[in-house]
Structure formats: C-alpha cells, structure tokens
Amino acid sequence: MTEPAGCLSLAEQYLKVMLANVDAFRTWTDTDDEAAASLKIHLEGLPKPAADADCHTRAELEAYRPYAVIYTGEDNGLTKWHDATGALFEFIESGRLMLRLEQDCPDGVGDQPSSDANLQFKNTVGSIIDGLCALAGTAGYLAFQRITVSDGPYWSHPDSVPAQGLCQGCELLVEWGAAQ
C-alpha cells in the first residue's frame, strides 16, 4: 500500500491521526485506542461497495456508521506561495480539508429538529471539535487555524432512508497552514 507523501496526502493523514486521538471521537465510535479509531476514519470516501456494486447497501452503510471521511476541499484545497524575505527563499503552504461525520440516528429520541437526537449529535460534534482544537499544532498533528461547521448537522433525506437508513451528519471545514 502506498504511504502518504507530499503536502496533499500528508495533511489528510495528520488530520486522521489527530482525530483518532480525540477522546470524544473514540467515545462516539466506541473504540479504545488510535488503531481502532483509525479504522472508523476514511480518506477521500468510504471503501468500495461490496460485490462490484455502484453504491453501498443500507446494511453496508449502517455497518460503517459512525464514521468520519476526510478529503481535500474542492475549492482552494491547497495553496503554495513564494515568500522571499531577506536571504530566505521558501514556499509556504495552506489548504482546506473537509471532515464529514455520520452516524445512524439513535432509536427512541425522535427525528424532529427540536428532538433530543439533534442535541445529542450537536454535543458530540462540538466535543470532537473541542478535542481537535486542543491538539492543533501539537507535534505529529495538523496545525490548523480555523474549523467551521460548513453543513449541518443534518438528517438524511426522507427519500433516501429506505436505501441508506436514517442517519445524521455534519461537514466540517478545517483550514490549515500559514495565512497568506
């Protein structure tokens, strides 16, 4: 298997390792250590569907949940620029990563915007964000300046429930590197 190298894949890998070491993420995914938590984090998307299918079955999706997907943002995913100060000549880089969190909806807590399920999921997402912020800039982790809830928290569309199950999700934008 190819190892991460270079600014694009290393940024994703640093965020993956960082997320796997956030206690709130481990609690959410019911994992005990970095290795087990890492199995719940996917880069670029979920693994290919079984049996050469075009899309995952509901059972496959429910087996993956809860999970995280980390991918490079489609807009301004990476920027490198030259900074010449005095005798120094270097390129500075920054980028934008997306972090999608998804879980099955808990049973018995309702699926309305005012339901306890929404508050529970918001609490989980907020705790994961707080954990990431506590590790930001620590050696071996991604040094990011900003994290934004860019979409959600949301519920699966009613039309997709028969094929995908009832789930909740949230998209986070993680902006890393030096400010230009």
N, C-alpha and C positions, 0 to 999 in steps of 0.2 A: 504494500500500500504506500502511496506517495505521502511524504511528510510535508506539513505546511512550511513554506519558504516564501520570502518576499512580503512586501507590505500589505497586499490584499489578504492573503490567506493567514498570515500571522496575526493580523488584527482580529480576525474572526476567532482564531484559536485562543488568543489571550482572553477574549470575552467568554469563550466557552469554559476555560479553566476557572476563570473568575466566578462565573455563575455556578459552577459545580461546587464551589467553596462557600456559597452563601447559605447560611443555616436555614433561612426561610424557604429557599428553593428546595433544599433537601427535605424539609418537613413537608412541603407541598407535594413532592414526588415520592414521599415515603422511602427515601434512600438514606443510607448511613454514612457514606463516605464519597470522596471525589470520584472514584472509579464508577460506582453505581450511579451517582448523579449524572455523570458524563453520558451514560447510556440513554438518558432522557433528553439529551440536547443534540440536535441535529443541525448540521451545517448545510445551508442552501435549500433544504427541504427534507421531507420525510423520505425514508428509503423507498425504493421502487415497490409498487404493489406486487403482491404475490401472483403467481400463475400468469405472468405476462399481460396482466390486465392494464387498461388505460388509466383506471383510477382505483383508489383504495376502497375496500368494502367497509361497511359500517363496523363490522367486527374488528377489522384491522385498525381503524381509526380509534375505536374505543380501547383497544389493547395498547396503543401508543400513549393515550392520554393518562395523566397530564404530561405535557412535553413542551419543550422550547425549540424554536428554529431560529438560527442566527444566519443572516445573509447580508451582503453588501447592498447598501441603498442604491436604488436605480437612478436617483438624482444626486449628483455630487458625491458618489460613493468613495472617491479618492481624489485628492488634490496634492500635487507636489509642486513646490515653487522654489526658485533660487533666491537665496539670501546671501548677499555679499557684504560683509561688514568687516572693514579693515583688511587684514590678511586672510580672513576665513572665507572659504567658499564651500557652501553646503546647500543641499536640498532639504527643505522642511516639508513634512507631510501631515495631512489630516484627512479625515474621512467620516463617513456616516454608515453605521451599521443598524440593521433592523433586528429587533428581538421580538418574536411572536410567542406568546404564552397561550396555551389552550388546555382546557380541562372539560371533562364531562360535567354536566350540571348535577349538583348534589340532589339526591332524592328527598322529597318531602319539604322543600323550603321555598317552593314557588318559582315561577318564571316571569314575574312581572318586574318592571323597573324598580318598584319600591320593595321588592322581596328581600328576605334575608340572604338569599343566594348572591344577590348583587353586592351587598355589603361585605359578605364573606370573601368574595372574589376581589373586591377593591382592597380589602385589608391584606389579602395575600400579595397582590401585585405591589401595593405600597411597601410591604415588608421586604419584598425582593428588591425593589428599587433602593430602599434604605441600605440593604446589605451590599448591593453593588457600589453605592456611593461610599460606604465605609472602606471598601477595598481599593477604590480608584487611586491609581498612582503607586500602589504597593508593588514592589518588585515581582515580576512574573505575571502581572495582571495588566489589563488595558488601562492606559491613562486617558480618561475621558473628561471632558469639560462640562457636558450637558447631557441630560437624559430627559426625554419628553414622551408623554403618553400621546402618541400620534393618531391612534384609532382605538376606540373602545373605552372601557370594557363593553363588549357586545355579546349578543346571543346569536346562535346560528339562525339562519333564515328559516321560517316555518316550512318552506317548500323543500329544504334540504334535509330536514330531520329524518324522514324515512330512510334515506340513503346514507346519512352521515351521523345520525344521532343528535341529541340535544346537547349543545356544548356552549361554553363561554370562552371568549378570547380577548386578547389585548395586544396591541402592537406598540412597541417602544422604539423610539429613535435614540440611538446612542452616538453622540458626536465626539470624536476622539482626535488627538493630536494637537498641534500648535494652532493658535488662532492666527489668521492672516491679517 
